[in-house]
């Protein structure tokens, strides 16, 4: 959906400016993440499709708009540096975000499991 949404976002941002599309994109992404957080483990995998489509369409204007704002406001001689810093920040932010949230989720799951449940005693075929 990022491939579909990016050119559309670029056209909208060119017409109306970056503020409204970025704000709308963040709102769509938040709704999609909330929807994904409410799915049950026993639910139908097809239920995720709508939320991932919405997430991709929401992140498109955010990524396109942020790039346009950052690179567009940099002096011409520093545009390449600004682009590199923006790309690095996006990659590093995603990596650190996943690591931190993964650690929090792991601690939460571990606290919910019985004390006797370890990798050695986990029934075969059950998640560890």
C-alpha positions in Angstrom: 0.0 0.0 0.0 3.0 2.3 0.4 3.7 1.9 -3.3 0.1 2.8 -4.1 -0.2 5.6 -1.5 3.1 7.4 -2.1 2.3 8.9 -5.5 -1.2 9.8 -4.4 0.2 11.4 -1.3 2.7 13.3 -3.3 0.0 14.7 -5.6 -2.2 15.7 -2.6 0.7 17.3 -0.8 1.6 19.3 -3.9 -1.9 20.7 -4.0 -2.7 21.3 -0.4 0.6 21.4 1.4 2.0 18.8 3.9 0.2 19.7 7.1 -3.2 18.2 6.5 -2.1 15.0 4.7 0.5 14.2 7.3 -2.0 14.7 10.1 -4.6 12.6 8.4 -2.0 9.9 7.7 -1.0 9.7 11.3 -4.6 9.4 12.3 -5.2 6.6 9.8 -2.1 4.8 11.0 -3.2 5.1 14.7 -6.6 3.7 13.9 -5.0 0.9 12.0 -2.6 0.0 14.8 -5.5 0.2 17.3 -7.5 -2.2 15.1 -4.5 -4.6 14.8 -4.1 -4.5 18.6 -7.6 -5.7 19.1 -7.4 -8.8 16.9 -7.6 -12.1 18.7 -5.1 -14.9 18.2 -8.0 -17.2 17.2 -9.4 -14.7 14.7 -9.4 -15.1 10.9 -6.1 -14.0 9.3 -8.1 -12.2 6.6 -9.2 -9.7 9.3 -5.7 -8.2 9.2 -6.0 -7.2 5.6 -8.2 -4.2 6.2 -6.0 -2.9 9.0 -2.7 -3.4 7.0 -4.2 -1.6 4.0 -5.3 1.3 6.2 -1.8 1.3 7.8 -0.1 1.5 4.5 -2.3 4.3 3.2 -1.8 6.1 6.5 2.0 5.9 6.5 2.3 7.0 2.9 1.5 10.7 3.4 3.6 10.7 6.6 6.7 9.4 4.9 6.3 11.5 1.7 5.4 14.6 3.6 8.3 14.3 6.1 10.8 13.8 3.3 9.4 16.8 1.4 9.4 19.0 4.4 12.9 18.1 5.6 14.7 18.1 2.2 12.6 21.1 0.9 13.6 23.3 3.9 17.3 22.4 3.7 19.7 24.7 1.9 20.4 23.5 -1.6 24.0 22.6 -0.8 22.9 20.5 2.2 19.9 18.8 0.6 21.8 15.5 0.2 22.9 15.6 3.8 19.3 16.3 5.0 18.0 13.5 2.9 20.6 11.1 4.4 19.9 12.2 8.0 16.1 11.8 7.4 16.5 8.3 6.0 18.8 7.3 8.9 16.4 8.7 11.5 13.5 6.8 10.0 15.5 3.5 9.9 17.0 4.0 13.4 13.6 5.0 14.9 11.9 1.9 13.5 14.7 -0.3 14.7 14.8 1.1 18.2 11.0 1.2 18.4 10.7 -2.5 17.6 13.5 -3.4 20.0 11.9 -1.4 22.9 8.4 -2.6 22.3 9.6 -6.1 21.8 11.3 -6.0 25.2 8.2 -4.6 26.8 6.0 -7.2 25.2 8.3 -10.0 26.2 8.3 -8.9 29.8 4.5 -8.7 29.8 4.1 -12.2 28.3 6.7 -13.6 30.7 4.8 -12.1 33.6 1.5 -13.7 32.5 3.0 -17.3 32.1 3.0 -19.6 35.1 6.4 -19.8 36.9 6.7 -23.5 36.0 6.3 -22.8 32.2 9.8 -22.7 30.7 11.1 -23.7 27.3 11.9 -27.1 28.5 8.4 -27.8 29.9 6.5 -26.1 27.1 4.1 -28.6 25.4 5.2 -29.5 21.9 3.6 -27.3 19.3 2.7 -24.5 21.8 4.2 -21.1 21.4 7.3 -20.4 23.5 
